[in-house]
Amino acid sequence: MRRYLLPVILGSLLLLTACSAPKPGVSAFTDGDSVRMEPLQYCDVQGTNCTQNGNAAGRLEAVPGKPVQISVDGEISDAPWRVEYRMLDDAGNLSAACSPLYLPGQQFSYTVRPPQGQRLQLINVYQLGGRVTVGPRGVEFGVRGTWTALTAPGAQLPKPGEALCPNVSS
């Protein structure tokens, strides 16, 4: 029995070391509902080696007039990060708003409060990192990670590389 136990233990340890570390997540809460999101995209610190997960978007039914609380893992807040959210008004016009850019360790949460008459469509959380460039819009940060919550029926994921916040490029 002992001679079988050692190979089983060694095999288990090998499997554990082959697994990648879990990626940081984002939680969203509103009106008694919550969702935990994995990243749609997550890159190494340099922004060169990225993994994509197009099925990682969370779904959360945002009630018009109610705020949505966003909470990020410590690994996300250890780098600059921000929130982008898109809204639809009664006439069918899309608009967007952005949180401030939070510096490392400065903030772990953000509350999305859409204006009266606006219905949230989606919320993006960006962890910035990797490359920094200077362009026509000033200093731009690369995106290390992206987390998205679809907050209304029929809401669509953003197009790859699409960012509405200034100074963010992917």
MODAVEN-V188798 format. One record per helix or strand of 2 or more residues. SS is the DSSP state (~ for helix, > for strand). FROM is the first residue (numbers start at 1). TO is the last residue. If there is no record, write none. Layout:
ss=SS from=FROM to=TO
ss=SS from=FROM to=TO
//
This chain:
ss=~ from=2 to=18
ss=> from=26 to=30
ss=> from=33 to=37
ss=> from=41 to=43
ss=> from=50 to=52
ss=> from=58 to=59
ss=> from=68 to=72
ss=~ from=74 to=77
ss=> from=81 to=89
ss=> from=94 to=98
ss=> from=109 to=112
ss=> from=118 to=135
ss=> from=138 to=150
ss=> from=168 to=169
//
